[in-house]
Amino acid sequence: MKPLILCATLLGALVATATCAQAQTTAPTEKQLTHLQFEEQVNGTMLSADYMVQELILGEDQAQKLASIEADLNQRERAIADLDPEVRGPQQEALFAERTRQIASVLTPAQLKQVEELKRQVVLSQYGEPVDAPVGVE
């Protein structure tokens, strides 16, 4: 009788452990991102001009252009900072898109790829590897 109880207890513990392990692999933790959220974070990450100059080892001309872009857009962002969120939001999005276009006009295609990789590294360092979303969740 004792071996039967022992086997039943072990089997129950094994099933409970497997269930918990499965639940942990399908649901992201608070800090983990799904693949979609990860890509949104990468796309929304802005690197400073100084950081890009340092990491990409840019020349003086490119460094000056990036610094000028950043200074101009920072000033314009400060000008809209006190607006109502409904008004400010679209204007901030437009400034972000403009900054992205201007940076793309200064950097080479190879440098733009490096910027994307740097942004991925930043998000990866903050959130870790992205996980699959639970079924029915994006």
Wavefront OBJ file of the C-alpha trace (Angstrom):
o trace
v 0.000 0.000 0.000
v 2.817 2.426 0.866
v 4.472 2.056 -2.591
v 1.135 2.878 -4.245
v 0.711 6.043 -2.162
v 4.314 7.027 -2.843
v 3.860 6.523 -6.611
v 0.624 8.518 -6.610
v 2.277 11.355 -4.687
v 5.257 11.433 -7.034
v 2.986 11.336 -10.088
v 0.921 14.226 -8.707
v 4.041 16.278 -8.025
v 5.353 15.545 -11.512
v 2.099 16.639 -13.173
v 1.964 19.820 -11.065
v 5.564 20.675 -11.951
v 4.958 20.107 -15.659
v 1.828 22.265 -15.562
v 3.657 25.119 -13.840
v 6.582 24.884 -16.253
v 4.233 25.008 -19.243
v 2.418 28.042 -17.847
v 5.722 29.838 -17.304
v 6.901 29.346 -20.893
v 3.688 30.608 -22.512
v 2.984 33.747 -20.487
v 5.502 36.605 -20.578
v 6.582 38.079 -17.280
v 6.040 41.756 -16.523
v 9.345 42.797 -18.069
v 9.350 40.395 -21.029
v 7.988 41.528 -24.376
v 6.276 39.585 -27.106
v 7.930 39.708 -30.531
v 5.475 42.396 -31.665
v 6.064 44.510 -28.547
v 9.824 44.044 -28.959
v 9.712 45.368 -32.539
v 7.545 48.314 -31.438
v 10.114 49.163 -28.753
v 12.976 48.936 -31.263
v 11.128 51.203 -33.704
v 10.328 53.679 -30.933
v 13.869 53.849 -29.577
v 15.796 57.027 -30.329
v 19.554 57.103 -29.977
v 21.258 60.372 -29.143
v 23.530 61.997 -31.698
v 26.495 61.618 -29.331
v 25.829 57.899 -28.913
v 25.573 57.337 -32.671
v 28.766 59.319 -33.284
v 30.614 57.282 -30.680
v 29.277 53.858 -31.655
v 29.394 54.333 -35.427
v 32.712 56.221 -35.349
v 31.316 58.980 -37.560
v 33.286 61.745 -39.180
v 33.075 65.391 -38.163
v 30.634 66.322 -40.943
v 28.137 63.600 -40.032
v 28.577 64.328 -36.312
v 27.757 68.015 -36.820
v 24.713 67.233 -38.939
v 23.349 64.781 -36.359
v 23.961 67.231 -33.514
v 22.135 69.948 -35.464
v 19.168 67.652 -36.170
v 18.965 66.662 -32.525
v 19.218 70.260 -31.233
v 16.537 71.501 -33.629
v 14.084 68.734 -32.878
v 14.697 68.900 -29.122
v 13.863 72.604 -29.232
v 10.702 71.927 -31.226
v 9.719 69.158 -28.813
v 10.117 71.504 -25.842
v 7.868 74.004 -27.628
v 4.986 71.499 -27.734
v 5.621 69.872 -24.345
v 2.893 71.819 -22.549
v 0.165 71.194 -25.112
v -2.779 68.938 -24.332
v -1.924 65.273 -24.950
v -4.449 65.031 -27.798
v -2.686 67.839 -29.624
v 0.864 67.029 -28.523
v 0.755 63.318 -29.432
v 0.379 63.670 -33.204
v 2.924 66.493 -33.259
v 5.445 64.347 -31.367
v 4.872 61.506 -33.814
v 5.490 63.894 -36.702
v 8.715 65.137 -35.070
v 9.866 61.548 -34.512
v 9.173 60.682 -38.166
v 10.989 63.811 -39.309
v 13.991 62.987 -37.116
v 14.098 59.477 -38.580
v 14.015 60.865 -42.157
v 16.700 63.438 -41.423
v 18.999 60.885 -39.817
v 18.497 58.579 -42.797
v 19.639 61.405 -45.077
v 22.908 61.785 -43.118
v 23.900 58.140 -42.580
v 24.859 55.549 -45.154
v 22.718 52.399 -45.581
v 25.383 50.383 -43.728
v 25.349 52.880 -40.858
v 21.536 52.758 -40.726
v 21.742 48.974 -40.334
v 24.190 49.497 -37.474
v 21.770 51.956 -35.850
v 18.976 49.356 -36.037
v 21.252 46.785 -34.425
v 22.215 49.242 -31.675
v 18.532 49.929 -30.994
v 17.878 46.177 -30.792
v 20.744 45.817 -28.306
v 19.327 48.616 -26.152
v 15.866 47.018 -26.034
v 17.375 43.568 -25.497
v 19.398 44.841 -22.542
v 16.259 46.313 -20.978
v 13.772 43.504 -21.605
v 15.689 40.386 -22.611
v 14.752 38.098 -25.471
v 11.203 38.475 -26.774
v 8.796 35.605 -26.119
v 5.909 34.117 -28.036
v 2.582 35.676 -27.171
v 0.023 33.438 -25.483
v -2.642 32.188 -27.910
v -5.130 34.946 -28.697
v -2.819 37.758 -27.572
v -0.692 39.950 -29.817
l 1 2 3 4 5 6 7 8 9 10 11 12 13 14 15 16 17 18 19 20 21 22 23 24 25 26 27 28 29 30 31 32 33 34 35 36 37 38 39 40 41 42 43 44 45 46 47 48 49 50 51 52 53 54 55 56 57 58 59 60 61 62 63 64 65 66 67 68 69 70 71 72 73 74 75 76 77 78 79 80 81 82 83 84 85 86 87 88 89 90 91 92 93 94 95 96 97 98 99 100 101 102 103 104 105 106 107 108 109 110 111 112 113 114 115 116 117 118 119 120 121 122 123 124 125 126 127 128 129 130 131 132 133 134 135 136 137 138
